[in-house]
Amino acid sequence: MLSRIFAVVAAVTGATIAPSALAQSNDEAVLFSQGHFKGFSMRISGPTRSIDALVVKSIQIPQGSTWELCSGSTFTGCTRITQSKAAMAITVRSARPVAPPIPATATVSPGPVKASGGSLRGLASEFFVTPEESGNRIEVDPGAGALPRRATDFCRAHGWRTSAYEREQAIDGRRYLADVLCADELR
């Protein structure tokens, strides 16, 4: 439907987008109905589902980011895009940014390990790639049961009942919480 609206408005107005209108924020993708970043555009700043079948012929994404353009309306049949493309043809029904993977181990300078923050919140859960407190990663003491206890404490501090999933990341011999999925109940 959106692609039909693009076509109708373009035919009626003969409009094009001025280059100054193409300014985008650092966290959004801009989908274009024509190649070379022309035609009408659709800005997407986060996970977007159920887009009326839109044929995307070019895309602008922030440098260093990754996006998935999906043919299914619930993020299925996805193609990863890691840089802006001036010429392409893909039918899009959903799109979302993809967080960069964190390495299993890393080397950092002494002192607290800074976190990137942010989460992906759903109706019944919230996922934290690099959990943090006061801007720093959460260190986990070695010992049996320490990881799930620390993850559950973190989830409770964020309004959830439990941690449904958690992992640890080793950095310079220290262990930190990673990939924590907070939820109200386990299934």
Stockholm file with secondary structure:
# STOCKHOLM 1.0

chainA/1-187         MLSRIFAVVAAVTGATIAPSALAQSNDEAVLFSQGHFKGFSMRISGPTRSIDALVVKSIQIPQGSTWELCSGSTFTGCTRITQSKAAMAITVRSARPVAPPIPATATVSPGPVKASGGSLRGLASEFFVTPEESGNRIEVDPGAGALPRRATDFCRAHGWRTSAYEREQAIDGRRYLADVLCADELR
#=GR chainA/1-187 SS CHHHHHHHHHHHHCCCCCGGGGCCCTTCEEEEEETTTEEEEEEECSCBCCCCCEEECEEECCTTCEEEEESSTTSCSEEEECSCBSSCCEEESEEEEECCCCCSEECCCSSCCBCCCCCEECSSEEEESSCEETTEECBCCSSTTHHHHHHHHHHHHTTCSEEEEEEEEEETTEEEEEEEEEESSCC
#=GC SS_cons         CHHHHHHHHHHHHCCCCCGGGGCCCTTCEEEEEETTTEEEEEEECSCBCCCCCEEECEEECCTTCEEEEESSTTSCSEEEECSCBSSCCEEESEEEEECCCCCSEECCCSSCCBCCCCCEECSSEEEESSCEETTEECBCCSSTTHHHHHHHHHHHHTTCSEEEEEEEEEETTEEEEEEEEEESSCC
//
